[in-house]
Amino acid sequence: MKLDKAYFTFLLVFFILLSLFYMTHHKVISSIENSFFNYDPLPSFELTNLMDPSQVFSDKELKGKVTVLNIWASWCPACQSEHAFLMDISQRTGIPFYSLNFKDNPDAARKWLEDKGNPFIKTGIDAKGNLSAELGIIGIPETFLVDKNGMIRYRHLGVLDQEEWENTLQPLIVKYSKNENDE
């Protein structure tokens, strides 16, 4: 009986700690990552456009305006949980959202966007993950804020949520949209 009670207590404490870690993990990593993040130019690229393979998606399309670039895959559970929020803010705000589809089956990804809705102006197929590797992706989803000059100004690791949007990304979008000569 004592062993059962001790085992139960251990499991309870373990799951509480695991839950706390899970709830704070992406915010801690994101803040650490951004404190060391250098503002690098977006790499040059030309990728096949997921929704219209006869078109290309290139870095040039992310210049001249502040844009959001999201890296995702249809097989990624965190990306699936983030999707409804991306749909909402892309429709509500009019901010241009683009994406990279990371190491995914293009047919599955295309069907997924057709079924769930497509918040992206264009999505590049990053089939081998080469561009994602150049961006330093360590997991998906990841979201980048790209300024008018094609400089990456912010990187968010993990699911983008309302709190991160309101407290960090949206103020940065306003800041970089106003600045003629981004810092």
C-alpha positions as CSV (number, residue, x, y, z in Angstrom):
1,M,0.0,0.0,0.0
2,K,2.8,2.4,0.9
3,L,4.6,1.6,-2.4
4,D,1.4,2.3,-4.4
5,K,0.9,5.7,-2.7
6,A,4.6,6.6,-3.3
7,Y,4.4,5.5,-6.9
8,F,1.2,7.5,-7.4
9,T,2.8,10.6,-5.9
10,F,5.8,10.2,-8.1
11,L,3.7,9.9,-11.2
12,L,1.6,12.9,-10.2
13,V,4.6,15.1,-9.6
14,F,6.2,13.8,-12.8
15,F,3.2,14.7,-14.9
16,I,2.8,18.1,-13.3
17,L,6.4,18.9,-14.1
18,L,6.0,17.5,-17.6
19,S,2.9,19.7,-18.2
20,L,4.7,22.8,-16.9
21,F,7.6,22.1,-19.2
22,Y,5.3,21.6,-22.2
23,M,3.4,24.8,-21.5
24,T,6.5,27.0,-21.2
25,H,8.9,25.1,-23.5
26,H,8.2,26.9,-26.8
27,K,8.2,30.4,-25.2
28,V,11.5,29.8,-23.4
29,I,13.2,28.4,-26.5
30,S,11.8,31.2,-28.6
31,S,13.0,34.0,-26.2
32,I,16.5,32.4,-25.9
33,E,16.7,31.9,-29.7
34,N,15.7,35.5,-30.4
35,S,18.1,36.9,-27.9
36,F,21.0,35.4,-29.9
37,F,19.4,35.8,-33.3
38,N,21.2,38.0,-35.8
39,Y,19.1,39.9,-38.3
40,D,20.2,38.1,-41.5
41,P,18.9,38.6,-45.0
42,L,16.5,36.0,-46.3
43,P,18.4,33.6,-48.4
44,S,17.8,33.8,-52.2
45,F,15.5,31.0,-53.4
46,E,13.2,29.8,-56.1
47,L,10.9,27.0,-55.2
48,T,7.9,25.4,-56.9
49,N,4.6,26.9,-55.8
50,L,2.6,24.2,-53.9
51,M,-0.8,25.3,-55.1
52,D,0.2,26.0,-58.7
53,P,3.3,24.0,-59.7
54,S,3.5,26.0,-62.9
55,Q,4.5,29.0,-60.8
56,V,7.6,29.6,-58.7
57,F,7.8,31.2,-55.3
58,S,10.9,33.3,-54.7
59,D,12.5,35.5,-52.1
60,K,11.8,38.5,-54.3
61,E,8.1,38.2,-53.4
62,L,8.9,38.8,-49.8
63,K,10.6,42.2,-50.5
64,G,8.9,45.6,-50.6
65,K,6.5,44.9,-47.8
66,V,6.6,43.4,-44.3
67,T,5.6,39.7,-44.5
68,V,5.3,36.6,-42.4
69,L,6.9,33.4,-43.5
70,N,5.6,30.2,-41.8
71,I,7.3,26.8,-42.1
72,W,4.9,23.8,-41.8
73,A,4.0,20.3,-42.9
74,S,0.7,18.4,-43.2
75,W,2.1,15.6,-41.1
76,C,3.1,17.9,-38.2
77,P,0.6,17.9,-35.2
78,A,1.8,21.3,-33.9
79,C,1.3,22.8,-37.4
80,Q,-2.2,21.4,-37.5
81,S,-3.1,23.0,-34.2
82,E,-1.6,26.3,-35.3
83,H,-3.5,26.4,-38.6
84,A,-6.9,27.8,-37.5
85,F,-5.1,30.7,-35.8
86,L,-3.1,31.4,-39.0
87,M,-6.4,31.4,-41.0
88,D,-7.9,33.8,-38.6
89,I,-5.1,36.4,-38.4
90,S,-4.4,36.2,-42.1
91,Q,-8.0,37.0,-42.9
92,R,-8.5,39.5,-40.1
93,T,-5.3,41.5,-40.5
94,G,-4.5,41.5,-44.2
95,I,-0.8,40.8,-43.4
96,P,0.8,38.9,-46.3
97,F,1.5,35.3,-45.1
98,Y,3.7,33.1,-47.2
99,S,5.0,29.6,-46.3
100,L,7.4,26.8,-46.9
101,N,6.1,23.3,-46.9
102,F,8.8,21.3,-45.2
103,K,9.7,17.7,-46.3
104,D,6.1,16.9,-47.1
105,N,4.2,15.0,-49.8
106,P,3.1,17.8,-52.0
107,D,-0.2,16.1,-52.8
108,A,-1.0,15.6,-49.2
109,A,0.0,19.2,-48.3
110,R,-2.1,20.6,-51.2
111,K,-5.2,18.5,-50.2
112,W,-4.7,19.5,-46.5
113,L,-4.8,23.2,-47.5
114,E,-7.7,22.7,-49.8
115,D,-9.6,21.0,-47.0
116,K,-8.6,23.2,-44.1
117,G,-8.3,26.5,-45.9
118,N,-5.2,28.3,-47.2
119,P,-3.9,31.4,-45.2
120,F,-0.9,31.7,-47.5
121,I,-0.4,33.9,-50.6
122,K,2.1,31.3,-51.9
123,T,3.7,28.2,-50.5
124,G,7.1,26.9,-51.7
125,I,7.8,23.2,-51.7
126,D,10.9,22.6,-49.6
127,A,10.9,18.9,-50.4
128,K,14.5,18.2,-49.1
129,G,14.5,20.9,-46.4
130,N,17.4,22.7,-48.0
131,L,16.0,26.2,-47.6
132,S,14.7,25.4,-44.2
133,A,18.3,24.3,-43.2
134,E,19.6,27.6,-44.6
135,L,17.1,29.4,-42.3
136,G,18.4,27.4,-39.4
137,I,15.1,25.5,-38.7
138,I,15.3,23.3,-35.7
139,G,11.7,22.2,-35.6
140,I,8.3,23.0,-37.1
141,P,6.3,25.1,-37.1
142,E,8.6,28.1,-37.2
143,T,7.5,31.6,-38.2
144,F,9.7,34.5,-39.4
145,L,9.0,38.2,-39.8
146,V,10.6,39.6,-42.9
147,D,11.0,43.3,-43.3
148,K,10.6,45.4,-46.5
149,N,14.2,44.9,-47.3
150,G,14.1,41.2,-47.0
151,M,15.8,41.1,-43.6
152,I,14.6,38.5,-41.1
153,R,13.6,40.6,-38.0
154,Y,12.0,38.0,-35.8
155,R,11.9,34.2,-35.5
156,H,9.3,32.3,-33.5
157,L,9.8,28.6,-32.7
158,G,6.7,26.5,-32.2
159,V,3.0,27.2,-32.4
160,L,2.1,30.8,-33.0
161,D,-0.7,31.8,-30.7
162,Q,-2.8,34.9,-29.8
163,E,-0.5,35.9,-26.9
164,E,2.7,35.7,-29.1
165,W,0.9,37.5,-31.9
166,E,-0.4,40.4,-29.7
167,N,2.7,40.8,-27.5
168,T,5.5,40.3,-30.0
169,L,4.7,39.8,-33.7
170,Q,2.0,42.4,-34.3
171,P,4.0,45.2,-32.6
172,L,7.0,44.3,-34.7
173,I,4.9,44.3,-37.9
174,V,3.7,47.8,-37.0
175,K,7.2,49.0,-36.2
176,Y,8.7,47.7,-39.4
177,S,5.8,48.8,-41.5
178,K,6.3,52.4,-40.4
179,N,10.1,52.6,-40.7
180,E,11.2,53.8,-44.1
181,N,14.8,52.7,-43.4
182,D,14.5,49.6,-41.3
183,E,17.2,49.5,-38.6
